[in-house]
Amino acid sequence: MSGQDEARERLTALRAATTARLAALDRSFADVVAAAEGANTDDEHDPEGTTIGYERAQVVALTGSARHTLGEVDAALDRLEHGTYGICERCGNPVEPGRLEARPTATHCVSCARSAAR
């Protein structure tokens, strides 16, 4: 199996897992909304009010993160199709194979990622 095939397999698996996670989060959000419908909406005096609000915010944040990951995966698949996958967007050098294995959506080599983090 070529490196491109392995990358496509990793990215496709990550995309499937992320899509499944989004579906589960959508179900969780629906459950939280349904729970809130039967709850007292007076958050100040209802001990469950802040819990429901917190759960809703947490599901929304996790959903946003999963959607972001899905976008990164789709962009990586697009780079793979166009022959630019594994090429650092900053310096044009190859992204280290170990980095791509650990983070298949990486767009920068280790050196550029370090300097960007500073």
ZADO-1210 file (C-alpha; in nm, 4 decimals, padded with zeros to 6 digits):
<atoms>
<atom x="00.0000" y="00.0000" z="00.0000" code="MET" pos="1"/>
<atom x="00.1432" y="00.3393" z="-00.0961" code="SER" pos="2"/>
<atom x="00.1776" y="00.6354" z="00.1367" code="GLY" pos="3"/>
<atom x="-00.1047" y="00.8086" z="-00.0470" code="GLN" pos="4"/>
<atom x="-00.3308" y="00.5063" z="00.0025" code="ASP" pos="5"/>
<atom x="-00.2451" y="00.4909" z="00.3731" code="GLU" pos="6"/>
<atom x="-00.3143" y="00.8622" z="00.4097" code="ALA" pos="7"/>
<atom x="-00.6478" y="00.8281" z="00.2305" code="ARG" pos="8"/>
<atom x="-00.7388" y="00.5334" z="00.4539" code="GLU" pos="9"/>
<atom x="-00.6490" y="00.7268" z="00.7732" code="ARG" pos="10"/>
<atom x="-00.8374" y="01.0351" z="00.6577" code="LEU" pos="11"/>
<atom x="-01.1422" y="00.8354" z="00.5481" code="THR" pos="12"/>
<atom x="-01.1519" y="00.6562" z="00.8855" code="ALA" pos="13"/>
<atom x="-01.1180" y="00.9877" z="01.0690" code="LEU" pos="14"/>
<atom x="-01.3960" y="01.1363" z="00.8567" code="ARG" pos="15"/>
<atom x="-01.6277" y="00.8414" z="00.9308" code="ALA" pos="16"/>
<atom x="-01.5551" y="00.8608" z="01.3051" code="ALA" pos="17"/>
<atom x="-01.6117" y="01.2369" z="01.3074" code="THR" pos="18"/>
<atom x="-01.9368" y="01.2047" z="01.1127" code="THR" pos="19"/>
<atom x="-02.0585" y="00.9400" z="01.3597" code="ALA" pos="20"/>
<atom x="-01.9591" y="01.1681" z="01.6483" code="ARG" pos="21"/>
<atom x="-02.1567" y="01.4550" z="01.4937" code="LEU" pos="22"/>
<atom x="-02.4634" y="01.2341" z="01.4619" code="ALA" pos="23"/>
<atom x="-02.4318" y="01.1306" z="01.8285" code="ALA" pos="24"/>
<atom x="-02.3896" y="01.4941" z="01.9339" code="LEU" pos="25"/>
<atom x="-02.6973" y="01.5931" z="01.7345" code="ASP" pos="26"/>
<atom x="-02.8933" y="01.3255" z="01.9211" code="ARG" pos="27"/>
<atom x="-02.7507" y="01.4483" z="02.2535" code="SER" pos="28"/>
<atom x="-02.8492" y="01.8041" z="02.1715" code="PHE" pos="29"/>
<atom x="-03.2023" y="01.6920" z="02.0895" code="ALA" pos="30"/>
<atom x="-03.2144" y="01.5075" z="02.4235" code="ASP" pos="31"/>
<atom x="-03.0957" y="01.8157" z="02.6130" code="VAL" pos="32"/>
<atom x="-03.3507" y="02.0354" z="02.4375" code="VAL" pos="33"/>
<atom x="-03.6266" y="01.7849" z="02.5149" code="ALA" pos="34"/>
<atom x="-03.5194" y="01.7767" z="02.8815" code="ALA" pos="35"/>
<atom x="-03.5252" y="02.1547" z="02.8967" code="ALA" pos="36"/>
<atom x="-03.8815" y="02.1662" z="02.7654" code="GLU" pos="37"/>
<atom x="-04.0106" y="01.9908" z="03.0747" code="GLY" pos="38"/>
<atom x="-03.7854" y="02.1776" z="03.3175" code="ALA" pos="39"/>
<atom x="-03.8482" y="02.4927" z="03.5116" code="ASN" pos="40"/>
<atom x="-03.6879" y="02.7757" z="03.3116" code="THR" pos="41"/>
<atom x="-03.6097" y="02.9834" z="03.6219" code="ASP" pos="42"/>
<atom x="-03.2330" y="02.9191" z="03.6189" code="ASP" pos="43"/>
<atom x="-03.1791" y="03.1390" z="03.9231" code="GLU" pos="44"/>
<atom x="-03.3939" y="02.9221" z="04.1528" code="HIS" pos="45"/>
<atom x="-03.3938" y="02.5881" z="03.9734" code="ASP" pos="46"/>
<atom x="-03.0857" y="02.3795" z="04.0548" code="PRO" pos="47"/>
<atom x="-03.1318" y="02.1906" z="03.7270" code="GLU" pos="48"/>
<atom x="-03.1520" y="02.5092" z="03.5194" code="GLY" pos="49"/>
<atom x="-02.7800" y="02.5759" z="03.5071" code="THR" pos="50"/>
<atom x="-02.7076" y="02.2076" z="03.4508" code="THR" pos="51"/>
<atom x="-02.9300" y="02.1985" z="03.1431" code="ILE" pos="52"/>
<atom x="-02.7776" y="02.5229" z="03.0153" code="GLY" pos="53"/>
<atom x="-02.4276" y="02.3875" z="03.0767" code="TYR" pos="54"/>
<atom x="-02.5062" y="02.0600" z="02.9003" code="GLU" pos="55"/>
<atom x="-02.6470" y="02.2476" z="02.6031" code="ARG" pos="56"/>
<atom x="-02.3385" y="02.4714" z="02.5818" code="ALA" pos="57"/>
<atom x="-02.1082" y="02.1727" z="02.6134" code="GLN" pos="58"/>
<atom x="-02.2823" y="01.9828" z="02.3324" code="VAL" pos="59"/>
<atom x="-02.2744" y="02.2950" z="02.1135" code="VAL" pos="60"/>
<atom x="-01.8988" y="02.3364" z="02.1772" code="ALA" pos="61"/>
<atom x="-01.8271" y="01.9701" z="02.1051" code="LEU" pos="62"/>
<atom x="-02.0359" y="01.9895" z="01.7881" code="THR" pos="63"/>
<atom x="-01.8395" y="02.2945" z="01.6730" code="GLY" pos="64"/>
<atom x="-01.5134" y="02.1133" z="01.7370" code="SER" pos="65"/>
<atom x="-01.6299" y="01.8082" z="01.5429" code="ALA" pos="66"/>
<atom x="-01.7435" y="02.0251" z="01.2512" code="ARG" pos="67"/>
<atom x="-01.4023" y="02.1958" z="01.2536" code="HIS" pos="68"/>
<atom x="-01.2308" y="01.8547" z="01.2445" code="THR" pos="69"/>
<atom x="-01.4563" y="01.7482" z="00.9576" code="LEU" pos="70"/>
<atom x="-01.3543" y="02.0611" z="00.7661" code="GLY" pos="71"/>
<atom x="-00.9863" y="01.9862" z="00.8284" code="GLU" pos="72"/>
<atom x="-01.0314" y="01.6282" z="00.7080" code="VAL" pos="73"/>
<atom x="-01.2129" y="01.7401" z="00.3941" code="ASP" pos="74"/>
<atom x="-00.9373" y="01.9939" z="00.3242" code="ALA" pos="75"/>
<atom x="-00.6732" y="01.7225" z="00.3712" code="ALA" pos="76"/>
<atom x="-00.8598" y="01.4910" z="00.1328" code="LEU" pos="77"/>
<atom x="-00.8717" y="01.7766" z="-00.1178" code="ASP" pos="78"/>
<atom x="-00.4945" y="01.8292" z="-00.0812" code="ARG" pos="79"/>
<atom x="-00.4483" y="01.4559" z="-00.1355" code="LEU" pos="80"/>
<atom x="-00.6487" y="01.4743" z="-00.4583" code="GLU" pos="81"/>
<atom x="-00.4453" y="01.7725" z="-00.5808" code="HIS" pos="82"/>
<atom x="-00.1059" y="01.6259" z="-00.4907" code="GLY" pos="83"/>
<atom x="-00.0275" y="01.8782" z="-00.2177" code="THR" pos="84"/>
<atom x="-00.0964" y="01.6569" z="00.0833" code="TYR" pos="85"/>
<atom x="00.2086" y="01.6251" z="00.3044" code="GLY" pos="86"/>
<atom x="00.3665" y="01.9470" z="00.1765" code="ILE" pos="87"/>
<atom x="00.4108" y="02.2254" z="00.4327" code="CYS" pos="88"/>
<atom x="00.1932" y="02.5225" z="00.3409" code="GLU" pos="89"/>
<atom x="00.4497" y="02.7609" z="00.4879" code="ARG" pos="90"/>
<atom x="00.7905" y="02.6450" z="00.3649" code="CYS" pos="91"/>
<atom x="00.7034" y="02.3932" z="00.0922" code="GLY" pos="92"/>
<atom x="00.9095" y="02.1127" z="00.2473" code="ASN" pos="93"/>
<atom x="00.7618" y="01.7696" z="00.3160" code="PRO" pos="94"/>
<atom x="00.5663" y="01.7262" z="00.6388" code="VAL" pos="95"/>
<atom x="00.7305" y="01.4506" z="00.8410" code="GLU" pos="96"/>
<atom x="00.5565" y="01.1112" z="00.8002" code="PRO" pos="97"/>
<atom x="00.5359" y="01.0676" z="01.1792" code="GLY" pos="98"/>
<atom x="00.3560" y="01.4007" z="01.2093" code="ARG" pos="99"/>
<atom x="00.1068" y="01.2998" z="00.9399" code="LEU" pos="100"/>
<atom x="00.0535" y="00.9670" z="01.1103" code="GLU" pos="101"/>
<atom x="-00.0178" y="01.1381" z="01.4429" code="ALA" pos="102"/>
<atom x="-00.2103" y="01.4274" z="01.2910" code="ARG" pos="103"/>
<atom x="-00.3346" y="01.3363" z="00.9420" code="PRO" pos="104"/>
<atom x="-00.4732" y="01.6855" z="00.8806" code="THR" pos="105"/>
<atom x="-00.1426" y="01.8640" z="00.9529" code="ALA" pos="106"/>
<atom x="-00.0643" y="02.1462" z="00.7109" code="THR" pos="107"/>
<atom x="00.2792" y="02.2422" z="00.8440" code="HIS" pos="108"/>
<atom x="00.6043" y="02.0609" z="00.9091" code="CYS" pos="109"/>
<atom x="00.7232" y="02.0401" z="01.2703" code="VAL" pos="110"/>
<atom x="00.9643" y="02.3292" z="01.2290" code="SER" pos="111"/>
<atom x="00.7017" y="02.5655" z="01.0881" code="CYS" pos="112"/>
<atom x="00.4411" y="02.4520" z="01.3417" code="ALA" pos="113"/>
<atom x="00.6856" y="02.5302" z="01.6242" code="ARG" pos="114"/>
<atom x="00.7683" y="02.8733" z="01.4915" code="SER" pos="115"/>
<atom x="00.3994" y="02.9530" z="01.4400" code="ALA" pos="116"/>
<atom x="00.3236" y="02.8567" z="01.8003" code="ALA" pos="117"/>
<atom x="00.5718" y="03.1107" z="01.9374" code="ARG" pos="118"/>
</atoms>
